[in-house]
């Protein structure tokens, strides 16, 4: 990769977010599942090229971390763009299912025993 390619790559995320460095919402974690709304709302503006890439990847539910990896973009940049898409009504965001506070001791014992046999 030449020096010019590296410099362009460093500027690109800044350009994608319009210079913003923080998301406008706190809805997204690494394991939040996002899905594109189909069909999109009639009143929404045409998304930017990078947002269109996100919407294509979100045709099926996908986790934020996986989406960032698929797009080869920093998670922070993807989250900022997801906030824009959520506010425009183009995606839904589903938080992870809460983890049960009750511990299944029998299951933990089986896992421990299985690991001990390895």
C-alpha positions as CSV (number, residue, x, y, z in Angstrom):
1,X,0.0,0.0,0.0
2,X,1.5,3.4,-0.9
3,X,1.6,6.3,1.4
4,X,-1.2,8.0,-0.5
5,X,-3.5,5.1,0.0
6,X,-2.8,5.1,3.8
7,X,-3.5,8.8,4.1
8,X,-6.8,8.4,2.1
9,X,-7.9,5.6,4.4
10,X,-7.3,7.7,7.5
11,X,-9.4,10.6,6.1
12,X,-12.2,8.4,4.8
13,X,-14.0,7.6,8.1
14,X,-14.0,11.2,9.1
15,X,-15.6,12.1,5.8
16,X,-18.2,9.3,6.2
17,X,-19.5,10.8,9.5
18,X,-19.4,14.4,8.4
19,X,-16.7,15.1,10.9
20,X,-18.7,13.7,13.9
21,X,-16.8,11.5,16.3
22,X,-19.6,10.5,18.7
23,X,-22.9,8.8,17.9
24,X,-26.1,10.8,18.5
25,X,-27.7,7.9,20.4
26,X,-26.7,5.2,22.8
27,X,-28.8,2.4,21.2
28,X,-25.9,0.4,19.8
29,X,-23.5,-2.1,21.4
30,X,-21.3,-4.5,19.6
31,X,-24.0,-7.2,19.7
32,X,-27.0,-5.0,18.9
33,X,-28.8,-6.5,15.9
34,X,-29.7,-4.2,13.1
35,X,-32.1,-4.9,10.2
36,X,-33.0,-2.7,7.2
37,X,-36.6,-1.7,6.9
38,X,-38.1,-2.9,3.6
39,X,-39.6,-1.0,1.9
40,X,-38.0,2.2,3.1
41,X,-40.3,5.0,4.3
42,X,-41.4,7.1,1.3
43,X,-40.4,10.3,3.0
44,X,-36.8,9.4,3.6
45,X,-34.0,10.9,1.6
46,X,-31.9,8.8,-0.6
47,X,-29.0,7.3,1.5
48,X,-25.4,8.1,0.8
49,X,-23.3,5.3,-1.0
50,X,-21.8,4.1,2.3
51,X,-25.3,4.0,3.9
52,X,-26.6,2.0,1.0
53,X,-23.8,-0.6,1.6
54,X,-25.0,-0.8,5.2
55,X,-28.6,-1.2,4.2
56,X,-27.7,-4.0,1.7
57,X,-25.7,-5.9,4.5
58,X,-28.7,-5.4,6.9
59,X,-31.2,-7.0,4.6
60,X,-30.9,-9.9,7.1
61,X,-30.3,-9.2,10.8
62,X,-26.7,-8.6,11.6
63,X,-24.7,-7.6,14.7
64,X,-23.0,-4.2,14.8
65,X,-19.6,-5.8,15.2
66,X,-20.1,-8.1,12.3
67,X,-21.4,-5.3,10.1
68,X,-18.3,-3.2,10.8
69,X,-16.1,-6.2,9.9
70,X,-18.0,-6.9,6.7
71,X,-17.6,-3.2,5.7
72,X,-14.0,-3.0,6.8
73,X,-14.8,0.2,8.8
74,X,-14.2,1.1,12.4
75,X,-17.1,0.2,14.7
76,X,-17.3,3.9,15.9
77,X,-17.9,5.1,12.3
78,X,-20.5,2.4,11.6
79,X,-22.4,3.3,14.8
80,X,-22.6,6.9,13.8
81,X,-24.0,6.0,10.4
82,X,-26.4,3.5,12.0
83,X,-27.7,6.3,14.2
84,X,-28.4,8.4,11.1
85,X,-30.2,5.4,9.5
86,X,-32.2,4.7,12.6
87,X,-33.3,8.3,13.0
88,X,-34.3,8.3,9.3
89,X,-36.4,5.2,9.8
90,X,-34.3,3.0,7.5
91,X,-33.3,0.4,10.1
92,X,-34.4,-1.2,13.3
93,X,-32.1,-1.9,16.2
94,X,-32.7,-4.8,18.6
95,X,-30.7,-4.9,21.8
96,X,-29.3,-8.2,22.9
97,X,-31.5,-10.5,24.9
98,X,-30.8,-10.0,28.6
99,X,-28.8,-12.7,30.2
100,X,-30.7,-14.7,32.9
101,X,-29.4,-14.0,36.4
102,X,-30.2,-17.5,37.5
103,X,-27.3,-19.9,37.0
104,X,-27.8,-23.4,35.8
105,X,-25.4,-25.1,38.1
106,X,-26.0,-28.5,36.5
107,X,-25.0,-27.1,33.1
108,X,-21.9,-25.4,34.5
109,X,-20.9,-28.7,36.2
110,X,-21.2,-30.6,32.9
111,X,-19.1,-28.0,31.1
112,X,-16.4,-28.2,33.8
113,X,-16.4,-32.0,33.7
114,X,-16.2,-31.9,29.9
115,X,-13.3,-29.5,30.0
116,X,-11.6,-31.6,32.6
117,X,-11.7,-34.6,30.3
118,X,-9.9,-32.7,27.5
